[in-house]
Amino acid sequence: MPSKTTNKFSPEVRDRAVRMVLDHEAQHPSRWTTILSIAAKIGCTAQTLNEWVKKAERDTGRRPGPTTEMAARVKSLERENRELRQANEILRKASAYFAQAELDRRFKR
């Protein structure tokens, strides 16, 4: 599913940037300085690159938290649950409406 904002970086560019951060981390005093250096080279913000790195680490099990696949699954199930609740509410209202109509019909005889 596409993000709500325009995404100007392909998955290949993202993957390469993340690999560069992980591969060159030892050459900088901190991860953040590594991220600052690489973000400037590829033209994204450091915060964006940092999010890509954290996401990649979650997806590979190096960082705790839900993987991209699991987060998408949860989102899908929440959407399905919301739709089912709406359908149940519609059915509940329709049932009450028809039950009342049947009572009205019986008492008019």
PyMOL commands that place a pseudoatom at each C-alpha (Angstrom):
pseudoatom trace, name=CA, resn=MET, resi=1, chain=A, elem=C, hetatm=0, pos=[0.000, 0.000, 0.000]
pseudoatom trace, name=CA, resn=PRO, resi=2, chain=A, elem=C, hetatm=0, pos=[1.490, 3.373, -0.967]
pseudoatom trace, name=CA, resn=SER, resi=3, chain=A, elem=C, hetatm=0, pos=[2.180, 5.938, 1.718]
pseudoatom trace, name=CA, resn=LYS, resi=4, chain=A, elem=C, hetatm=0, pos=[0.089, 9.084, 2.040]
pseudoatom trace, name=CA, resn=THR, resi=5, chain=A, elem=C, hetatm=0, pos=[3.021, 11.230, 0.991]
pseudoatom trace, name=CA, resn=THR, resi=6, chain=A, elem=C, hetatm=0, pos=[4.838, 11.162, -2.298]
pseudoatom trace, name=CA, resn=ASN, resi=7, chain=A, elem=C, hetatm=0, pos=[7.645, 8.633, -2.121]
pseudoatom trace, name=CA, resn=LYS, resi=8, chain=A, elem=C, hetatm=0, pos=[10.542, 9.690, -4.292]
pseudoatom trace, name=CA, resn=PHE, resi=9, chain=A, elem=C, hetatm=0, pos=[12.911, 6.926, -3.186]
pseudoatom trace, name=CA, resn=SER, resi=10, chain=A, elem=C, hetatm=0, pos=[12.651, 3.464, -4.704]
pseudoatom trace, name=CA, resn=PRO, resi=11, chain=A, elem=C, hetatm=0, pos=[12.908, 0.389, -2.504]
pseudoatom trace, name=CA, resn=GLU, resi=12, chain=A, elem=C, hetatm=0, pos=[16.327, -0.270, -4.032]
pseudoatom trace, name=CA, resn=VAL, resi=13, chain=A, elem=C, hetatm=0, pos=[17.601, 3.162, -2.963]
pseudoatom trace, name=CA, resn=ARG, resi=14, chain=A, elem=C, hetatm=0, pos=[16.200, 2.643, 0.528]
pseudoatom trace, name=CA, resn=ASP, resi=15, chain=A, elem=C, hetatm=0, pos=[17.798, -0.787, 0.847]
pseudoatom trace, name=CA, resn=ARG, resi=16, chain=A, elem=C, hetatm=0, pos=[21.139, 0.499, -0.369]
pseudoatom trace, name=CA, resn=ALA, resi=17, chain=A, elem=C, hetatm=0, pos=[21.054, 3.467, 2.018]
pseudoatom trace, name=CA, resn=VAL, resi=18, chain=A, elem=C, hetatm=0, pos=[20.272, 1.165, 4.952]
pseudoatom trace, name=CA, resn=ARG, resi=19, chain=A, elem=C, hetatm=0, pos=[23.104, -1.187, 3.954]
pseudoatom trace, name=CA, resn=MET, resi=20, chain=A, elem=C, hetatm=0, pos=[25.456, 1.788, 3.731]
pseudoatom trace, name=CA, resn=VAL, resi=21, chain=A, elem=C, hetatm=0, pos=[24.536, 2.890, 7.255]
pseudoatom trace, name=CA, resn=LEU, resi=22, chain=A, elem=C, hetatm=0, pos=[25.043, -0.584, 8.670]
pseudoatom trace, name=CA, resn=ASP, resi=23, chain=A, elem=C, hetatm=0, pos=[28.271, -1.171, 6.720]
pseudoatom trace, name=CA, resn=HIS, resi=24, chain=A, elem=C, hetatm=0, pos=[29.888, 2.193, 7.553]
pseudoatom trace, name=CA, resn=GLU, resi=25, chain=A, elem=C, hetatm=0, pos=[28.697, 2.604, 11.140]
pseudoatom trace, name=CA, resn=ALA, resi=26, chain=A, elem=C, hetatm=0, pos=[32.105, 1.619, 12.545]
pseudoatom trace, name=CA, resn=GLN, resi=27, chain=A, elem=C, hetatm=0, pos=[33.813, 4.400, 10.565]
pseudoatom trace, name=CA, resn=HIS, resi=28, chain=A, elem=C, hetatm=0, pos=[31.889, 7.159, 12.389]
pseudoatom trace, name=CA, resn=PRO, resi=29, chain=A, elem=C, hetatm=0, pos=[31.717, 8.151, 16.062]
pseudoatom trace, name=CA, resn=SER, resi=30, chain=A, elem=C, hetatm=0, pos=[27.987, 7.278, 16.250]
pseudoatom trace, name=CA, resn=ARG, resi=31, chain=A, elem=C, hetatm=0, pos=[25.162, 5.854, 14.207]
pseudoatom trace, name=CA, resn=TRP, resi=32, chain=A, elem=C, hetatm=0, pos=[23.614, 9.299, 13.954]
pseudoatom trace, name=CA, resn=THR, resi=33, chain=A, elem=C, hetatm=0, pos=[26.739, 10.784, 12.341]
pseudoatom trace, name=CA, resn=THR, resi=34, chain=A, elem=C, hetatm=0, pos=[26.729, 7.857, 9.919]
pseudoatom trace, name=CA, resn=ILE, resi=35, chain=A, elem=C, hetatm=0, pos=[23.084, 8.568, 9.104]
pseudoatom trace, name=CA, resn=LEU, resi=36, chain=A, elem=C, hetatm=0, pos=[23.745, 12.300, 8.676]
pseudoatom trace, name=CA, resn=SER, resi=37, chain=A, elem=C, hetatm=0, pos=[26.578, 11.579, 6.250]
pseudoatom trace, name=CA, resn=ILE, resi=38, chain=A, elem=C, hetatm=0, pos=[24.663, 9.088, 4.110]
pseudoatom trace, name=CA, resn=ALA, resi=39, chain=A, elem=C, hetatm=0, pos=[21.376, 11.047, 4.133]
pseudoatom trace, name=CA, resn=ALA, resi=40, chain=A, elem=C, hetatm=0, pos=[23.204, 14.056, 2.726]
pseudoatom trace, name=CA, resn=LYS, resi=41, chain=A, elem=C, hetatm=0, pos=[24.633, 11.900, -0.071]
pseudoatom trace, name=CA, resn=ILE, resi=42, chain=A, elem=C, hetatm=0, pos=[21.317, 10.396, -1.164]
pseudoatom trace, name=CA, resn=GLY, resi=43, chain=A, elem=C, hetatm=0, pos=[19.210, 13.520, -0.635]
pseudoatom trace, name=CA, resn=CYS, resi=44, chain=A, elem=C, hetatm=0, pos=[16.838, 12.478, 2.121]
pseudoatom trace, name=CA, resn=THR, resi=45, chain=A, elem=C, hetatm=0, pos=[16.483, 13.749, 5.665]
pseudoatom trace, name=CA, resn=ALA, resi=46, chain=A, elem=C, hetatm=0, pos=[18.406, 12.068, 8.447]
pseudoatom trace, name=CA, resn=GLN, resi=47, chain=A, elem=C, hetatm=0, pos=[15.129, 11.325, 10.242]
pseudoatom trace, name=CA, resn=THR, resi=48, chain=A, elem=C, hetatm=0, pos=[13.804, 9.505, 7.179]
pseudoatom trace, name=CA, resn=LEU, resi=49, chain=A, elem=C, hetatm=0, pos=[16.933, 7.411, 6.819]
pseudoatom trace, name=CA, resn=ASN, resi=50, chain=A, elem=C, hetatm=0, pos=[16.899, 6.648, 10.541]
pseudoatom trace, name=CA, resn=GLU, resi=51, chain=A, elem=C, hetatm=0, pos=[13.314, 5.353, 10.205]
pseudoatom trace, name=CA, resn=TRP, resi=52, chain=A, elem=C, hetatm=0, pos=[14.361, 3.167, 7.250]
pseudoatom trace, name=CA, resn=VAL, resi=53, chain=A, elem=C, hetatm=0, pos=[17.214, 1.702, 9.313]
pseudoatom trace, name=CA, resn=LYS, resi=54, chain=A, elem=C, hetatm=0, pos=[14.973, 1.010, 12.327]
pseudoatom trace, name=CA, resn=LYS, resi=55, chain=A, elem=C, hetatm=0, pos=[12.356, -0.616, 10.070]
pseudoatom trace, name=CA, resn=ALA, resi=56, chain=A, elem=C, hetatm=0, pos=[14.995, -2.812, 8.442]
pseudoatom trace, name=CA, resn=GLU, resi=57, chain=A, elem=C, hetatm=0, pos=[16.300, -3.843, 11.860]
pseudoatom trace, name=CA, resn=ARG, resi=58, chain=A, elem=C, hetatm=0, pos=[12.784, -4.770, 13.036]
pseudoatom trace, name=CA, resn=ASP, resi=59, chain=A, elem=C, hetatm=0, pos=[12.200, -6.755, 9.839]
pseudoatom trace, name=CA, resn=THR, resi=60, chain=A, elem=C, hetatm=0, pos=[15.440, -8.717, 10.355]
pseudoatom trace, name=CA, resn=GLY, resi=61, chain=A, elem=C, hetatm=0, pos=[14.910, -9.275, 14.083]
pseudoatom trace, name=CA, resn=ARG, resi=62, chain=A, elem=C, hetatm=0, pos=[17.788, -7.045, 15.173]
pseudoatom trace, name=CA, resn=ARG, resi=63, chain=A, elem=C, hetatm=0, pos=[15.384, -4.634, 16.905]
pseudoatom trace, name=CA, resn=PRO, resi=64, chain=A, elem=C, hetatm=0, pos=[12.246, -5.466, 18.890]
pseudoatom trace, name=CA, resn=GLY, resi=65, chain=A, elem=C, hetatm=0, pos=[8.871, -4.507, 17.491]
pseudoatom trace, name=CA, resn=PRO, resi=66, chain=A, elem=C, hetatm=0, pos=[6.441, -5.581, 14.819]
pseudoatom trace, name=CA, resn=THR, resi=67, chain=A, elem=C, hetatm=0, pos=[7.810, -6.350, 11.374]
pseudoatom trace, name=CA, resn=THR, resi=68, chain=A, elem=C, hetatm=0, pos=[6.451, -4.538, 8.340]
pseudoatom trace, name=CA, resn=GLU, resi=69, chain=A, elem=C, hetatm=0, pos=[4.524, -7.658, 7.385]
pseudoatom trace, name=CA, resn=MET, resi=70, chain=A, elem=C, hetatm=0, pos=[3.011, -8.016, 10.863]
pseudoatom trace, name=CA, resn=ALA, resi=71, chain=A, elem=C, hetatm=0, pos=[2.064, -4.317, 11.018]
pseudoatom trace, name=CA, resn=ALA, resi=72, chain=A, elem=C, hetatm=0, pos=[0.342, -4.622, 7.623]
pseudoatom trace, name=CA, resn=ARG, resi=73, chain=A, elem=C, hetatm=0, pos=[-1.502, -7.739, 8.808]
pseudoatom trace, name=CA, resn=VAL, resi=74, chain=A, elem=C, hetatm=0, pos=[-2.699, -6.009, 11.980]
pseudoatom trace, name=CA, resn=LYS, resi=75, chain=A, elem=C, hetatm=0, pos=[-3.864, -3.012, 9.949]
pseudoatom trace, name=CA, resn=SER, resi=76, chain=A, elem=C, hetatm=0, pos=[-5.749, -5.299, 7.566]
pseudoatom trace, name=CA, resn=LEU, resi=77, chain=A, elem=C, hetatm=0, pos=[-7.404, -7.179, 10.429]
pseudoatom trace, name=CA, resn=GLU, resi=78, chain=A, elem=C, hetatm=0, pos=[-8.382, -3.923, 12.139]
pseudoatom trace, name=CA, resn=ARG, resi=79, chain=A, elem=C, hetatm=0, pos=[-9.981, -2.730, 8.884]
pseudoatom trace, name=CA, resn=GLU, resi=80, chain=A, elem=C, hetatm=0, pos=[-11.834, -6.031, 8.491]
pseudoatom trace, name=CA, resn=ASN, resi=81, chain=A, elem=C, hetatm=0, pos=[-12.994, -5.884, 12.113]
pseudoatom trace, name=CA, resn=ARG, resi=82, chain=A, elem=C, hetatm=0, pos=[-14.279, -2.313, 11.617]
pseudoatom trace, name=CA, resn=GLU, resi=83, chain=A, elem=C, hetatm=0, pos=[-16.175, -3.348, 8.458]
pseudoatom trace, name=CA, resn=LEU, resi=84, chain=A, elem=C, hetatm=0, pos=[-17.720, -6.352, 10.220]
pseudoatom trace, name=CA, resn=ARG, resi=85, chain=A, elem=C, hetatm=0, pos=[-18.820, -4.188, 13.144]
pseudoatom trace, name=CA, resn=GLN, resi=86, chain=A, elem=C, hetatm=0, pos=[-20.474, -1.777, 10.690]
pseudoatom trace, name=CA, resn=ALA, resi=87, chain=A, elem=C, hetatm=0, pos=[-22.208, -4.663, 8.896]
pseudoatom trace, name=CA, resn=ASN, resi=88, chain=A, elem=C, hetatm=0, pos=[-23.443, -6.061, 12.219]
pseudoatom trace, name=CA, resn=GLU, resi=89, chain=A, elem=C, hetatm=0, pos=[-24.803, -2.653, 13.212]
pseudoatom trace, name=CA, resn=ILE, resi=90, chain=A, elem=C, hetatm=0, pos=[-26.656, -2.371, 9.894]
pseudoatom trace, name=CA, resn=LEU, resi=91, chain=A, elem=C, hetatm=0, pos=[-28.102, -5.871, 10.339]
pseudoatom trace, name=CA, resn=ARG, resi=92, chain=A, elem=C, hetatm=0, pos=[-29.100, -5.106, 13.936]
pseudoatom trace, name=CA, resn=LYS, resi=93, chain=A, elem=C, hetatm=0, pos=[-30.955, -1.952, 12.839]
pseudoatom trace, name=CA, resn=ALA, resi=94, chain=A, elem=C, hetatm=0, pos=[-32.601, -3.736, 9.909]
pseudoatom trace, name=CA, resn=SER, resi=95, chain=A, elem=C, hetatm=0, pos=[-33.724, -6.560, 12.191]
pseudoatom trace, name=CA, resn=ALA, resi=96, chain=A, elem=C, hetatm=0, pos=[-35.245, -4.091, 14.659]
pseudoatom trace, name=CA, resn=TYR, resi=97, chain=A, elem=C, hetatm=0, pos=[-36.964, -2.216, 11.826]
pseudoatom trace, name=CA, resn=PHE, resi=98, chain=A, elem=C, hetatm=0, pos=[-38.512, -5.376, 10.356]
pseudoatom trace, name=CA, resn=ALA, resi=99, chain=A, elem=C, hetatm=0, pos=[-39.496, -6.698, 13.777]
pseudoatom trace, name=CA, resn=GLN, resi=100, chain=A, elem=C, hetatm=0, pos=[-41.304, -3.428, 14.487]
pseudoatom trace, name=CA, resn=ALA, resi=101, chain=A, elem=C, hetatm=0, pos=[-42.950, -3.522, 11.047]
pseudoatom trace, name=CA, resn=GLU, resi=102, chain=A, elem=C, hetatm=0, pos=[-44.173, -7.066, 11.754]
pseudoatom trace, name=CA, resn=LEU, resi=103, chain=A, elem=C, hetatm=0, pos=[-45.604, -6.005, 15.131]
pseudoatom trace, name=CA, resn=ASP, resi=104, chain=A, elem=C, hetatm=0, pos=[-47.328, -3.029, 13.510]
pseudoatom trace, name=CA, resn=ARG, resi=105, chain=A, elem=C, hetatm=0, pos=[-48.788, -5.318, 10.840]
pseudoatom trace, name=CA, resn=ARG, resi=106, chain=A, elem=C, hetatm=0, pos=[-50.108, -7.786, 13.425]
pseudoatom trace, name=CA, resn=PHE, resi=107, chain=A, elem=C, hetatm=0, pos=[-51.778, -5.133, 15.561]
pseudoatom trace, name=CA, resn=LYS, resi=108, chain=A, elem=C, hetatm=0, pos=[-53.500, -3.478, 12.571]
pseudoatom trace, name=CA, resn=ARG, resi=109, chain=A, elem=C, hetatm=0, pos=[-55.514, -6.629, 11.810]
for i in range(1, 109): cmd.bond("trace and resi %d" % i, "trace and resi %d" % (i + 1))
show_as sticks, trace
zoom trace
